[in-house]
């Protein structure tokens, strides 16, 4: 399971700056206990795209460690 946390953008001002929390941090957990795998992304303006990027990073790390992420 991945627990997601959000944070606001760090840039200041301007009309093109997103005003919502679009940075995403994902923490991999097993039975509610963190496993030490974390990933962060704020490359995209879309929270959904950042969340997908975090999921892919964690899946890659689990695959390289020969673990599996259950479908949620």
C-alpha positions in Angstrom: 0.0 0.0 0.0 1.2 3.5 -0.7 0.3 6.4 1.6 0.2 9.7 -0.3 1.0 13.2 1.2 0.5 16.5 -0.6 2.5 19.7 -0.3 2.1 23.2 -1.8 4.3 24.5 -4.7 7.4 26.5 -3.6 7.3 29.2 -6.2 6.0 32.6 -5.7 3.4 34.7 -7.6 2.4 34.7 -11.2 -0.7 33.7 -13.0 0.7 30.4 -14.2 1.5 29.1 -10.7 -0.7 26.4 -9.4 -2.5 27.4 -6.2 -3.3 23.9 -5.1 -1.1 21.3 -3.4 0.3 19.5 -6.4 3.5 18.1 -5.0 3.1 14.4 -4.0 5.1 12.2 -1.6 4.4 8.5 -1.5 5.4 6.2 1.4 5.3 2.4 0.9 3.7 0.6 3.8 3.1 -3.0 4.8 0.4 -3.5 7.4 0.5 0.2 8.3 4.3 0.1 9.0 6.6 2.1 6.6 9.1 0.0 4.7 11.6 2.8 4.1 10.7 3.3 0.4 9.7 6.9 -0.3 9.3 8.8 -3.6 8.5 12.5 -4.2 7.4 14.3 -7.4 6.4 17.8 -8.3 7.4 17.9 -11.9 3.9 18.2 -13.3 1.3 20.9 -12.7 -1.3 18.0 -12.3 -1.6 16.3 -8.9 -2.8 13.2 -10.7 0.3 13.0 -13.0 2.6 13.5 -10.0 0.8 10.8 -8.1 1.2 8.4 -11.0 4.9 9.2 -11.3 5.3 8.5 -7.6 3.6 5.2 -8.0 5.8 4.2 -10.9 8.9 5.1 -8.9 7.9 3.0 -6.0 6.9 0.1 -8.3 10.3 0.3 -10.0 12.1 0.2 -6.6 10.0 -2.8 -5.5 10.6 -4.6 -8.8 14.4 -4.1 -8.4 14.1 -5.4 -4.9 12.0 -8.4 -6.2 9.0 -7.4 -4.1 5.4 -6.9 -5.4 2.9 -4.1 -4.8 -0.6 -5.4 -4.4 -3.4 -3.8 -6.5 -5.3 -1.2 -4.6 
